[in-house]
Amino acid sequence: MTLICSLIDVYVYVLFGRIILSFFEVPSDHVVARIRGVLATLTDPVLIPLRRVIPPVRIGGAALDLSPLVVLFGLSLLRSVIC
């Protein structure tokens, strides 16, 4: 169980990293863009199916993607049950 709990924790950190870096505009050749690409590769398999089901919330001219919040809530629930 400890391994599963640790993997959940790591995935939560990866997801938080993706959320934070999504707010910054960087050139594609910048190291931050590469890190963001790695984080997207790790999180997209979970987020993309949720994005098909959960539409973004419109706030003025912007759209807020709620799928990362749903994943964080699900991981928190899973961790509280398993760990």
C-alpha positions in Angstrom: 0.0 0.0 0.0 2.9 2.4 0.7 4.0 2.2 -3.0 0.5 3.0 -4.2 0.2 5.9 -1.7 3.6 7.3 -2.8 2.6 7.0 -6.5 -0.6 8.9 -5.8 1.4 11.6 -4.0 3.8 11.9 -6.9 1.0 12.2 -9.4 -0.7 14.9 -7.3 2.6 16.9 -7.4 2.9 16.3 -11.2 -0.7 17.6 -11.7 -0.1 20.6 -9.5 3.0 21.4 -11.5 1.0 21.2 -14.7 -1.7 23.5 -13.3 0.8 26.1 -12.1 2.9 26.1 -15.3 -0.3 26.4 -17.5 -0.6 30.0 -16.3 2.7 31.1 -17.8 3.3 31.9 -21.4 6.8 30.7 -22.5 8.5 30.2 -25.9 8.5 26.7 -27.2 12.3 26.4 -27.0 12.4 27.4 -23.3 13.2 24.8 -20.7 9.9 25.5 -18.9 8.1 24.5 -22.1 9.9 21.2 -22.1 8.9 20.6 -18.5 5.3 21.5 -19.3 5.4 19.0 -22.2 6.6 16.2 -19.9 3.9 17.0 -17.4 1.3 17.1 -20.1 2.5 13.6 -21.3 2.0 12.3 -17.8 -1.3 13.9 -17.1 -3.1 13.9 -20.5 -4.2 10.2 -20.4 -6.3 11.0 -17.3 -7.4 14.6 -18.2 -8.4 14.2 -21.8 -11.2 11.7 -21.2 -12.6 13.9 -18.4 -12.4 17.0 -20.7 -14.8 15.2 -23.1 -17.3 14.8 -20.3 -16.8 18.0 -18.2 -17.2 21.2 -20.2 -15.0 24.2 -19.3 -16.7 26.9 -17.2 -16.9 30.2 -19.0 -15.7 33.2 -16.9 -16.0 36.3 -19.0 -13.7 35.7 -22.0 -11.8 32.9 -20.4 -12.6 29.2 -19.9 -11.7 27.4 -16.7 -10.9 23.7 -17.1 -12.3 21.8 -14.1 -10.9 18.4 -15.1 -7.7 18.8 -13.0 -9.8 19.6 -9.9 -11.9 16.5 -10.5 -8.8 14.4 -10.7 -7.3 15.9 -7.6 -10.6 15.3 -5.7 -10.6 11.7 -7.0 -7.0 11.1 -6.0 -7.7 12.6 -2.5 -10.7 10.3 -2.1 -8.7 7.3 -3.3 -5.8 8.1 -1.0 -8.1 8.5 2.0 -9.7 5.1 1.3 -6.5 3.2 0.5 -3.8 4.8 2.7 
